[in-house]
Amino acid sequence: MGRDRRADAPICCAQDFERLFDSVEALHDLDEYHASGPAAATRHLIHILTSEGVDGATLIDVGAGIGAVHLELLGAGAASAVDVDASRAFLELARQEAERQGHGAQVEHLYGDFAKLAPGLAKADVVTLDRVICCYPHIAALLTAVADRAQRLVGIVHPVDAWWSRAGAAIFNVISDTFRRRHHFYVHQRRTVDAVLGARGFRVAVRERVGFWEVSVYRAVG
């Protein structure tokens, strides 16, 4: 059975991840995964990373949801994964799915805010964030933690940096505030993401747009 650490670390910036990413949402995502596999942008991320080579690689999957990214990469030959998530409901279903697929012993599941927990984690060959940075306001802190843990590749799925996506995020946030949902959606500027990772030795290797989402894979240089 895989390792399962439960760290009661404070979650970032009062975002109510437990309420938003609850058991109903987790079961919906798992049913979608069983029915049709990973979502389109997630499939692109997995394809790019496997093309870069993941045989024997160690992974950290930040905000992994039901675990689609690391489970597919383990199936492609990766050695082990750490699943860090701020939703206990998603973390539990990810653990169950890892067991179901025969990868239970290869995955450690860790609850908490990755930016706070990262210093206690071993470095990994690949760090992924599939539709995660759109939920995190303090992008420099998060990506600095990611770069400090990544040795070879960083893979990110994030909203397209465009006026219409920022406008949509603004409307969503107003509605969220009105109904006190305690969740904001962020469209971070691409140049900011590139700059933070670039300052720590990562450069864009592949970037592809998939509908509303952009898939960016960064490679360590030097």
C-alpha positions as CSV (number, residue, x, y, z in Angstrom):
1,M,0.0,0.0,0.0
2,G,1.3,3.5,-0.8
3,R,2.3,6.0,1.8
4,D,-0.3,8.5,2.9
5,R,0.9,11.5,5.0
6,R,-1.7,13.8,6.4
7,A,-0.2,17.2,7.1
8,D,-2.5,19.7,8.7
9,A,-0.7,22.6,7.0
10,P,-2.6,25.8,6.6
11,I,-4.0,26.2,3.1
12,C,-3.1,29.2,1.0
13,C,-4.8,32.5,1.1
14,A,-8.2,31.4,2.6
15,Q,-9.2,29.7,-0.6
16,D,-11.9,27.2,0.4
17,F,-10.5,24.2,-1.6
18,E,-12.3,21.6,0.6
19,R,-15.7,23.2,-0.3
20,L,-15.0,23.7,-4.0
21,F,-13.3,20.4,-4.6
22,D,-15.5,18.2,-2.5
23,S,-16.5,14.5,-2.7
24,V,-19.2,15.2,-5.3
25,E,-16.8,17.0,-7.6
26,A,-14.1,14.3,-7.0
27,L,-16.5,11.5,-7.9
28,H,-17.6,13.4,-11.1
29,D,-14.0,13.8,-12.2
30,L,-13.2,10.1,-11.5
31,D,-16.3,9.0,-13.5
32,E,-15.1,11.2,-16.4
33,Y,-11.7,9.7,-16.2
34,H,-13.0,6.2,-16.3
35,A,-15.3,7.0,-19.2
36,S,-13.0,8.9,-21.5
37,G,-9.5,9.2,-19.9
38,P,-7.8,12.5,-19.1
39,A,-9.2,15.8,-20.3
40,A,-7.8,17.1,-23.6
41,A,-5.3,19.6,-22.1
42,T,-4.2,17.0,-19.6
43,R,-3.6,14.5,-22.4
44,H,-1.4,17.0,-24.2
45,L,0.6,17.5,-21.0
46,I,1.1,13.7,-20.6
47,H,2.0,13.3,-24.2
48,I,4.6,16.0,-24.1
49,L,6.2,14.7,-20.9
50,T,6.3,11.1,-22.2
51,S,7.9,12.4,-25.3
52,E,10.6,14.1,-23.2
53,G,11.2,10.8,-21.5
54,V,9.8,9.6,-18.1
55,D,11.2,6.1,-17.8
56,G,12.4,5.6,-14.2
57,A,11.6,9.3,-13.4
58,T,10.4,10.5,-10.0
59,L,7.4,12.8,-10.0
60,I,5.6,15.4,-7.9
61,D,2.1,16.1,-9.0
62,V,0.8,19.3,-7.4
63,G,-3.0,19.6,-7.1
64,A,-3.3,16.2,-8.7
65,G,-7.0,15.8,-8.4
66,I,-7.9,12.2,-9.0
67,G,-4.4,11.5,-10.1
68,A,-4.7,11.3,-13.9
69,V,-1.3,12.9,-14.7
70,H,0.9,10.8,-12.3
71,L,-1.0,7.6,-12.9
72,E,-0.6,7.9,-16.7
73,L,3.1,8.7,-16.3
74,L,3.6,5.8,-14.0
75,G,1.9,3.6,-16.6
76,A,4.4,5.0,-19.1
77,G,7.4,4.0,-17.0
78,A,7.9,6.6,-14.3
79,A,9.2,5.1,-11.0
80,S,7.3,6.9,-8.3
81,A,5.1,9.9,-7.5
82,V,4.2,12.3,-4.7
83,D,0.6,13.5,-4.9
84,V,0.2,16.8,-3.1
85,D,-3.4,18.1,-2.9
86,A,-5.4,20.6,-0.8
87,S,-8.6,18.6,-1.1
88,R,-8.9,15.5,1.2
89,A,-11.8,14.2,-1.0
90,F,-9.7,14.2,-4.2
91,L,-6.7,12.9,-2.3
92,E,-8.7,9.9,-1.0
93,L,-10.1,9.0,-4.5
94,A,-6.6,9.4,-6.0
95,R,-5.3,7.0,-3.4
96,Q,-8.1,4.5,-4.3
97,E,-7.5,4.9,-8.0
98,A,-3.8,4.3,-7.6
99,E,-4.5,1.1,-5.8
100,R,-7.0,0.0,-8.4
101,Q,-4.5,0.5,-11.2
102,G,-1.8,-1.3,-9.3
103,H,0.3,1.8,-8.6
104,G,-0.5,2.0,-4.9
105,A,3.0,1.2,-3.7
106,Q,4.5,3.9,-6.0
107,V,2.5,6.9,-4.9
108,E,2.7,8.9,-1.7
109,H,-0.3,11.1,-1.0
110,L,0.2,14.3,1.0
111,Y,-2.4,16.8,2.1
112,G,-1.6,20.5,2.2
113,D,-0.4,23.7,0.5
114,F,2.6,22.7,-1.8
115,A,4.3,26.1,-1.4
116,K,4.5,25.5,2.4
117,L,5.2,21.7,2.3
118,A,7.8,21.7,-0.5
119,P,10.9,22.3,1.7
120,G,10.2,18.9,3.3
121,L,10.0,17.0,0.1
122,A,12.8,15.3,-1.8
123,K,13.5,16.7,-5.3
124,A,11.9,15.0,-8.3
125,D,12.8,14.7,-11.9
126,V,9.4,16.1,-13.0
127,V,6.9,18.4,-11.3
128,T,3.5,18.9,-12.7
129,L,0.6,21.4,-12.1
130,D,-2.4,20.5,-14.1
131,R,-4.9,23.4,-13.8
132,V,-3.5,24.5,-10.5
133,I,-2.0,27.9,-10.8
134,C,-5.4,29.3,-11.7
135,C,-6.4,28.6,-8.1
136,Y,-3.3,30.2,-6.5
137,P,-2.8,34.0,-6.2
138,H,0.8,34.0,-4.9
139,I,2.3,32.7,-8.1
140,A,5.9,33.6,-7.4
141,A,5.8,31.6,-4.1
142,L,4.3,28.6,-5.7
143,L,6.5,28.5,-8.8
144,T,9.6,29.1,-6.7
145,A,8.8,26.1,-4.6
146,V,8.1,24.1,-7.8
147,A,11.5,25.1,-9.3
148,D,13.3,24.3,-6.1
149,R,11.9,20.7,-6.2
150,A,12.2,20.0,-9.9
151,Q,15.4,18.6,-11.4
152,R,14.5,18.2,-15.1
153,L,11.0,19.2,-16.2
154,V,8.1,21.3,-15.0
155,G,4.7,20.8,-16.7
156,I,1.9,23.3,-16.3
157,V,-1.7,23.5,-17.7
158,H,-3.0,27.1,-17.2
159,P,-5.6,29.4,-18.6
160,V,-4.6,31.2,-21.9
161,D,-3.2,34.6,-21.1
162,A,-5.8,36.8,-22.9
163,W,-8.1,39.7,-22.2
164,W,-11.2,37.5,-22.5
165,S,-9.9,34.9,-20.0
166,R,-9.1,37.7,-17.6
167,A,-12.5,39.2,-18.1
168,G,-14.1,35.8,-17.4
169,A,-12.0,35.4,-14.3
170,A,-13.1,38.8,-13.0
171,I,-16.8,38.0,-13.5
172,F,-16.3,34.6,-11.7
173,N,-14.6,36.3,-8.8
174,V,-17.3,38.9,-8.4
175,I,-20.0,36.2,-8.3
176,S,-17.9,34.1,-5.8
177,D,-17.5,37.1,-3.5
178,T,-21.2,37.9,-3.8
179,F,-22.2,34.4,-2.7
180,R,-19.3,34.1,-0.2
181,R,-17.9,31.0,-1.9
182,R,-14.3,31.9,-0.9
183,H,-12.8,30.9,-4.2
184,H,-11.1,33.1,-6.8
185,F,-9.9,32.2,-10.3
186,Y,-6.6,33.7,-11.5
187,V,-5.2,34.2,-15.0
188,H,-1.6,34.8,-14.4
189,Q,0.5,36.5,-17.1
190,R,2.5,34.1,-19.1
191,R,5.6,36.4,-18.9
192,T,5.4,36.2,-15.1
193,V,5.3,32.4,-15.1
194,D,8.2,32.3,-17.6
195,A,10.2,34.9,-15.6
196,V,9.9,33.1,-12.2
197,L,10.9,29.7,-13.7
198,G,13.5,31.3,-16.0
199,A,15.2,32.9,-13.0
200,R,15.7,29.4,-11.6
201,G,17.0,27.8,-14.7
202,F,14.0,26.6,-16.6
203,R,13.1,27.5,-20.2
204,V,10.0,26.7,-22.2
205,A,10.6,23.5,-24.2
206,V,7.0,23.1,-25.6
207,R,3.9,25.3,-25.5
208,E,0.6,24.3,-27.0
209,R,-2.9,25.8,-26.7
210,V,-5.8,23.5,-26.1
211,G,-9.0,25.5,-26.2
212,F,-9.2,27.7,-23.0
213,W,-6.0,26.1,-21.7
214,E,-2.4,26.4,-22.5
215,V,0.1,23.6,-21.9
216,S,3.6,24.7,-21.1
217,V,6.5,22.3,-20.4
218,Y,9.8,23.8,-19.1
219,R,13.2,22.1,-19.2
220,A,16.1,22.7,-16.9
221,V,19.1,24.3,-18.7
222,G,22.7,24.6,-17.9
